[in-house]
Structures are given as C-alpha cells and as structure tokens.
Amino acid sequence: MSDAEHPARRAGLASQAAVREHRKADWLALFAADARVEDPIGVSPYDPGGDGHLGHDAIAAFWDMAIAPSAIDFRMTDSYACGAEVAFVGTIRSARAERVTEVDGVFTYRVNAAGKIIALRAFWELKQARTTIIGN
C-alpha cells in the first residue's frame, strides 16, 4: 500500500482540501455519524466544555463557528500512518478579517472500516499561536 492509499491519510488529506476550499458538505460527508472533532483538544473558545464536537450536527456547528469565517491553509511537513490512524505534523494558517493566526501542532485522524473519519484531534496550544494584524 502506498502512502497515498492509506485510508486515514487519504481521509485526512481530503478533510484538509475541503476546509481549504470551503466545501462544508464535502467535509461533513467525510465523517461517520458518531464522529468527534477536538480542535484543539480540551477546553478552548470553540469548546468551553472540553468534550469535543460529537456527531454531524455538532461538527457542522464547529465548521460555522471556526472554519467558515476564515481562509485556512495547511502546511504539513510530515505524516505518520499507523493502523487506522494518521498523524500530520505542521502548521495551520488561518486568516480572518485583519488577523492571520498560525499554530504548529500534530493533527490526527482515525477512520473506521469504511474509511469515514471517527476522530479528528488537533494537538496545539492556544498560548503558542502566532497572530499578526494586517492592514489598518
């Protein structure tokens, strides 16, 4: 099996492409009905309870809150596929209004037997995010 054929890597790359291209319906279709998104893992402004976003409705609400208002780019430097999971290492760049924020981290995807994402987990620290103000 080539690297591109690994089901978790394929799902992770498809997820990143859908986010980059703002294709919400395509992104949601990558997830199993009982999937969980934790981005970042734990308590955050996007997840005050720290439990993640469970199921399509909650994941769609996460999209509306965190992804829809931003232009997002993924700059992954490496990935490691093992079993039903892949871990991408790199930087995510998010531009919203006059702010550009970059975070370094590890971004994992776990898939089920059908190749649907059952867990997307983002390991990054809010205090280490780099924000630049552009324009006036």
N, C-alpha and C positions, 0 to 999 in steps of 0.2 A: 504494500500500500504506500503510495507516495504521500508526502507531507500534505499536499492539497486535497488528497482524498480522505484524510482523517475526518470522521463525521463531526467531531466537536470543533476542529479547526475550521472546517467548511461553514458550520453554523456561526461561529464567531466572526469570520470574515464577512459573511452575509449580513450579520447584525450591524457590523461597523459600516458597511456600504449603505445599508438602509438608513442608518442615522445620518451619515454624511450627506446623503441625497434627500433627506427629509421625506422618506417614504414610510409613513406611520403604519399603514395597513400591511405592507410587506414585512415590516419589523415585527408587528404583533403576530403575524402568521408563523413566524419562526419559533414561537413559544408554545409549549404544552399548556393545556388548560390550567394545570395546577403549578405552573412555574412561579419562581420567586426571583425578584430583582433586588439586589442590595448594592446601591451605588450612591455613596460609599457604604461599606459595611458599618452597621451601628447607627447610633443617633446622629442625625445631621439635619440641616434645614429642610431637606427633602423628605426626611423620615424621622419625625420627632420621637416616635416610639422605639425606633431602632430595630424593628422587626422585619423590615423589607416590605416589598410590594408584592402581594401574593395573588395570583390569578390575573386573567386578561383585563378585567375592569381596573384593578389597581395599577397594573403595568401601563395601561393606556393613560391613566391619570398621571403617572410619573412622567410619561412622554410629554403630556400637555404642560406640566409644570417645569420640567428640567431640560427637555430636548427641544420642543417646538420653538421657544423664543430665541434659540441660539444657532449659530453656524458652528458645527463641530467637525473637527478633523482628528484623525487617529494617526499617531506617528509611532508605530510599534517597531521595536528594534529586534525582537526575537519572540519565539513562541515555543512552548514545550507541550506536546500532546502525550497523554498517558491514559490508558483505559478509555473511559467515556468523557474525558475532560481535556481542556487545553488551557494553558496559562499564557497570556500575552504580556510582554514587558514593554513599557514605553511611556509615551506622553499623550495625553488628550488635551487638545486646544479648543476652547470654547469662546466664541465671540458673541457678545450680547450688548446692544446699544454702543456705548463708548468704552466698554471694558473687554479686554481679552484676558482670559484666565487659562493657565497651563498647570496641569497636575501630572506628576510622574507616579506610576504605580504598576500594579500587577492586576490584570483583568482576566477573570476565569469564566469559562463557560462549561457547563455539564449538560450532556444530551441524553435522551432516553433511547431505546432501541430503534425508534422511528426517526431519530436524528433531530427531534424537536428539543429546543433548549428547555431544561427544567430548572437551571440555576445560572444566573449571571451575577457574579460577585466582583466588586471593584475594591481593591485594596489601595487606598490612597488617603492621605491626611490633609484635612482642610487647612490646618495651620501651615502646611508646606506648599499650598497653592500659590502660584505667582500671578498677580494681577497687574495689568498695565492699563492705564487710562489713555485712550487715543482721542484725538480731536480736541474740541474746546469743552 
